[in-house]
Amino acid sequence: MKRLLLLSLLGLSVTAHAQKKLKMPPKPDASQVYDSVSKPAVPLGGTEKYAQFLADHQKYPAAAMQKGIQGTVPVSFVVEKTGTIGEVKVDKPLSPELDAEALRLIKSGPKWTPAQHFGKVVRQRITVPVSFVMSPGSEVVTVGPKGTPAAPANAADIAASANPDRPPVVAPDKPTRPVGGTEAFFEWIEKNQKYPTLARQRKIQGKVMVEFMVQADGTLTDARVIKKMGSGLDEEALRLIKMAPKWEPASYNGKPLKQKMVLPVLFQL
């Protein structure tokens, strides 16, 4: 009787062990990249800190800004078992300038806490949307005489007549533009920029919006800051605009016009 009972107990033990084995999840493949896991990867410091890193270190390309391009670049990458990222790529291109900046930004980011799947550390593919949004006034805009706004017609909206006796607002046949183009102008700004010591110490960066008039002879006058940042950045932005090379003036029916402009002067550490 005891022998029968012992065999019976052994049978129950084997059955329970078999059931336990059946419930065990499959062992994760060491090289497999997972899209969905039981415990996803997270950036070191948390998602809020990571989002702040992206916002603080993003450098909006001047060329894209001048073209008025904005939107979101989805960037995917693999969080490796070590927490480093690899296989970084743009899933849906937006523009060459913004795509390149999104890739640079993600690659420069902090390490991650790797994902886990059923208790094992695994590789996981993550997609992060990198948004580029211009603040109001970041585009190249113009207004009528004495700052009177006019309904926009195209990329170069409104110009005031160069003749002070005739101040009507007209849409120019040819808008004002920097000699050599906007990219050359912003390259000149970057080359001649002297980052204020105080702003550098405080790690302040961003855009100083400057309004100025492009006269009929192409000179830049009446510069003033309309979106201040302080710490010496406003004064440096004005200095750059005042010493900047001449522009090609706007024209209407072949005659030069003066045109009011608003441009961002970018300061990036």
Buried (B, 14 or more C-beta within 10 A) or exposed (E): EEEEEEEEEEEEEEEEEEEEEEEEEEEBEEEEBBEEBEBBBBBEBEEEEBEEBBEEBBEBBBBBBBBEBBBBBBBBBBBBBEBEBEEBEBEEEBBEBBBBBBBBBBEEBEBBBBBBBEEBBBBBBBEBEBBBEBEEBBBBBBBBBEEEEBEBEEEBBBBBBBEEEEEEBBBBBBBBBBEEEBBEBBBBBBEEBEBBEEBBEEEBBBBBBBBBBBBBEBBBEEBEBEBEBEBBBBEBBBBBBEEBEEBBBBBBEEBBBBBBBBBBBBBBE
